[in-house]
Structures are given as C-alpha cells and as structure tokens.
Amino acid sequence: MQWSVTTGMETHLAAPHSLSDQRDLVIYGALRSGSTLLRLMVNQNPELHCPGEIDFLFDHIGFDETSQSWVMDIASLKMDRIFLSSGLDVPDTTEAGAAVHDMIAQYRARDSRRLVIMVHRNVAHIRRYLNDPLIVHLLRDPRDVAASSISLEWAGNVYYGADHWINTEGEWGRDAADLDPSSLLELRFEELIADPEKTLSELCSFFGTSFSPAMLEYHKTSTYAPVDPSLSSQWKTKRTEQEIALVELRVGALLASRGFAPSGVEPINLSRLGEWRLWLSNKFHVWKLRLRRHGLYDPIALAVCNRLGLQRFAVSAQMRINERSQKMLK
C-alpha cells in the first residue's frame, strides 16, 4: 500500500512502516488544529499510546554558551503546567538529550503500547533528540484555527488568533524542509472528520499498525463528542468577510503553500493605526480573561517577576495559575 505525502507544493509516495522498528512516532501540528481529537482517536488503538500533548519534552531546552551544549532548564520544567499534570518524575540531569530520553522512558514504562509523541513546535529538537522519527504533519485551515482561538479566548481577534498556526507552520517550513519525504505523512483535519476511518487507516499503516474500530469510539471514554463533519470550514459561514480577509492577510503566502485556496474576498490593507487597534484589542481581551480567571495579583506578579528576571519569586504565582488552569481543562 502507498499513498501520497505532500510537503509544501510537492507530492511524494510514502510506504507504510513496521511497528517492530524502533523509530519514534510523532504527531506535529498547530494548536486548535484538531490535535486533541486525533490524540483521543490514536490512543484508542490497542497498539498505540498517545498520552497527550507533551511539548514540555522540548520547550525548556536552551543552548548554554558556557558549556557550548544544549541543556534542560529544570527550574522552568518544574513550573510547566502540563509537565506537572503528567505525573512524570523530574529528570535528574540537565543534559538535554538525557532529560528528554528519561521522560520518554517513563512514558514507555507506563504503557506497553508504542508511544506516539504529540507536539505543536520544536521541529529542530525533534530531529535532534528523537530516533529517525516518523512524523504525521497535522494541518487545519488557518481561518478555522484563528476562529477557534477566539472561542477559547486565547486571542482577542482573528488577526492574532492565527499567530500560533503561523509559528507552527513557519517552523515546519524552515526545519522540516529537508526531511526524507518517506518519513512524513500529511493529515488534514478536514479529511479526518469527513472520512475518519480512511484517514486513520492511513495514519495507522504509516505507523506500522492497523486501524481499529475502537478509534472511532473515543467519545465513550472522554468528554469529546463523536465526529462532526460540520466542524469543517466553519469560517465560510460563521466569519465576516473582514475577518476572513484579516486572517488571509496575517497568514500571507503560507495559506497557498499549505494547499488552502484563498477565499476570494477583497484583500485588506491595514494602516499603522489599524494594526495598533488590532494589537490593543488583542491585549485587552487576553488580559481581561486572565484577570477574570486568576484575579489581579497572580497575573501581574508573574508578568513583573518575569520581566525583571525574578524567577524565584514567580514560582508561587505560576503554580497557583497552573492549578486554576488545570481545573478548566476539558
């Protein structure tokens, strides 16, 4: 069996792989691209274990000029809400590769199924520390991603709601451009919800296993509803022409390079005043939500301490914010 894999505007043929080999399995895609839904589906496969979105594996890695090596910032890792909720032990080393492998080993010790690592960024570190990874590149139309960001109050307008999609896809274009095409599979959210069995079968074969009907029963063990095809291309009916034009302006050439057709609405030319208004609107709505959820003290204390480099004093505020955020997770 073979299927097409698209990288940029080129199409290649990729062959399925064997689950018996020891290559790391990765799903990479922007936030609000359907990653949680896909993770729930994958985790229902009797041969695959996808424990969650675990960007903390790579988020706290930095280059130390003194030792001229990549290191894990353990203090920062200990403040990471997702890491804390994972129940993993803190690695006993700051050497980046060893710390990453320690956390991966802990996940593998918990579940005998093949680990699938789901992340939203850090392609360079994926390449640096994982074993010849097989990567599924999850894509969703940025016009829906931007709207979804607003619905979760991550952004105050669609112009800024598209930013994390831009960052993820920009990084992909930069750091994954020369990867072996046979190690990549593009999976589109729109195709996943239109024909989930076919799309999941391709993913499973790419990872070296078989589709299981249980993958479509994720809703029985989670708060997520069954697959709803109406979630595809909602921007066409739920967003104004101005909002669509703003997202397309923000995304720019990445829209076409990822295979999404322009809407045909009249383009917008933003003045400096218009850009400033969008920036101010975004900041206002994000901070309004932050203060409503966490009160006045903790968000401001955290922002001031981070700005001044007072990490020691930021810990308690961050931990209280983490605790509240964890209770809000779906």
N, C-alpha and C positions, 0 to 999 in steps of 0.2 A: 504494500500500500504506500502511495505517495500523495502528497498534497502540496499546494503552493504556499510559499512563505514570502511575504512581502517585506522588504527592508527599504524604506524610502520609496522610490518610484520603480524599483526593480523587483522582479518576481523570480524566485528560485524554487527548485524542488527539494524538499526535505524528506528524509526517510525516517520511519519510526526507530526508536532506540530500545534497548533492552533494560528492563528494570534491574537485571542482575549486575549491570556495571555500576561503578561507584561514583559516577558523575553527579554533582549536586544539581538539584532540581529547583528552579526559581520561577516565580511569577512576578513580573515587574510592570507597574502601571501607575498612573496618576491617582491621587486621592479622588474619590467620587466617580471613579470610572467603572464601578461595579466590582471592586476587589473583594469586598466583604461577602457579597453574594457568591462570587466564584469560589472564595475560600470555603464557605459553608458547603458548597457542592463537592469540591475536591475532597474535603475532609470526610465525606460520607463514603468515599471509595475504600473498600476493605484493604487496599494495598498502599494507600497514600495517607500521610498525616500532615495536615496543614494547620498548625496550631494558632495562627493569627498573623497579623501584620507586624513584623518584628524588625522594623527599621533600626531599632536600638543596637542591632548587631554591628552596624557601621556608622551610626550617627555621631558617635563620640570619639571617633578616631581622628587624630591630628598628627601633623608632622612636627617632630621635636628637633629644633635646629641644633641643640647641644649634642644630642646623640646621633643626629642625622638618621633618624629612624621613625617609623610610624608607631604611635602609642595610643593606647586606650585611656581616655580620661575617666578614671574610675569614679571620681567625685561627681562628675556630670552624669555618668551612668546611673549612679545611686539616686539621682533626682528624676530620672526618666519614669514617667507615669506608666508607660506600657511595660517597661522592664520590671518595675515593682509589682505590677499585677501578674506578671508571668510566673512568679514564684521561683525563678532561677536563682541559684547562688551567685554571688558576685565573684567574678574570676579573680584568682589570686596572683595575677600577673598584669602588668601594664603593656607588655609587648602585644601589639595589635593582633597579629595573626594568631598567637596562642590564646588570647582572650576570646576572639571570635570562635575558634575551634572548640574552646572549653564550653561555651554556651550552646553551640550546635550539638556537642556530645551529650550535654544534659538533656536536650530535647530528644535525642535519639534513644537515650536510656529510658525515657518515659513511655515510649511507644515503639513497638517492633515494626510498624509500617514505615515505608520510605518517606523521609522528611521532605516537605515542599516548603521552601523559604519564600514568603511573600513580602515584598518591599516596594517602596514608592520612589526611591532615589539611590544614589551612591553606586552607579554602574562601575565606576573605576575600582571601588573597593570589592565589588562582587567579582570582578575579573582578577583582582589581586589576591584574594584570600579563599575563594571557592575553587573546587576541583573541576576544571573544564566544564563549567555549568551549562545545562540545557535551560534556556530561558524562554518562557512564554511572555510575549510583549502584549499586555492588555491595553486596548485602545477604546476610548469612547469619544463621541463627538464633543468637542470643547464647548459648544454652545449649550449642551445639556449639562456638562460639568460645571460651567460657570453658574448656571441657574441653581444647580444642586448645592453649590457652596453657599448661596444666599439663603436657601431653605434651612440650612444648618446654622445660619448666622455666622459663618466663617468670614464672610465678606459683606460689605455694605452695598455693593452694586456689581453687576455682571462684568464690568471692565476689570475690576480687581479679582472677581471670582474665578477668572480664567488663569490667574498667575501661577498657581501650583501645577496646572496642566502644562503651561508653557515651560516651567522649570524642569518638570519631569521629562517632557518630550525634547526639550533643548539638550538636556544632558544625554538622553538616549542618542540623539543625532550626533553628538560630539564623541561620546565614549564607547558607543557600540557599533560605530560605522564599519570597523574592520573585523568584526567578529565573523567566524565561519557561519555562513547562512544556514548550513545544515544543523547548527546548534540553536537556531531561533525559530519560533513559531509565533506568528501574529494572530491574536484572538481579539475579535471586535465584540464589544458589549452588545451592539445591535444584533449581531448574528447569534450571540449566545441566547438572548431572550426570544429571538424569532424561531430558532430551531435548537433548543438546548441539548437534545440527545446527540445530534450530529456534531455540534461544536465540541461538546465534552468528549465524544468518542475520538475526535481528532487530537484533543489535548492528551487524553489517556494513552493513545497509541504513540504519540510523540514522547511521552514519559516512559513508555515501555510497559504499559499495563492495559487493561481492558475497561471499557465503560461498564459501570454498574447501575442498574435502575435505582438503587438507593441514593444515588447522587441527585436525583430529582425529588427526593423526599426530605430534603434538608429542613423544610418548614415544620416538620413534625418534631424537631428537636431544637428549634430556635424561634426567635420572635419574628423572623422574616416570613413574608407571605410567599405563596407559590409564584412561579414565574409569571410575569405580567407583560405581554408584548406591547401594551400601551405606553410603557415607560420609554420606548424608543422614540427618538426625535420629537420630544415634547416641545422643544424650542420653537417648532414650526407653528404651534397653536397657542402656546402659553407665554410667548415673549413678544414684545412690541418690535416693530421694525428698527426703532432706535436702539433697543437693547441688543438685537442681533448684529446691527452694524457696529456697535461698540465692541462686542466680543471679536468680531472678524477683524476690526482694526487692531485690537490688542494682540491677537494671535498672529496676524500677518501671514507670511509665507508658510508657516508651519501647518496651516489649515490644508492647503493643497498638497504639501509634501507628505502628509499623513493620509491622503486619499479621501478627504472630505470636500465635497463640492461647495462652492460659495452659494449663498442664499439668493443672490440676485438683488437684494435690497440696495438702495442707494448708499454708497460709502459716506462715512462721516469724516470731516476734517476738524480735529479738535484744536481750539486756540489754547494758549497758555492758561487763560482764565478757566476754560472748560476743564482742562487737566487738573488744575488746582481744586476746582469744585468736586470733581470725582474723588480726588485723593482725600479731601476733607470729609466728604460724605462717608467714604470707606472707614477712615479712622474713627469718626464719630460713632458709627453703628457698631464697630468691633469693640470699642471701649465701653459703649453703653451696655452691650451684652456681658462683657467681662465684669463690669461693676455690679450688674444685676445678679449675676451668678455667684460672685465671690466677695461682694462687699467692696468697700472703699480701700481698706487698709492693705490687704494682701497683694492685689494687683499693682498698686502704686509702690509699695515697699519693694516688691520684686523688680519692677522696672528701674527704680532708683539704684538698688543694690547692683543690678546687672550693669547699669551704665557706669557706675563707679568702680566696678570690678570687685565688689564686696561679696564674693560668692558664699563665704561662710555665713553671712547674715541673711542671705537669700534662701537658704535651705528650708527654714521653717515655713516661710510664706509659700514656697513652691510645694512643699509637702501637703499643706492644707488645701491648696488649689488642686493638687493631684487627687486628693481624697474626694473632693466635691465632684470633680470631673468624672472619676471612676463610677460614681453613683448614677451619673447621667447616661452612661453608655448603654446602647441598645443591645 
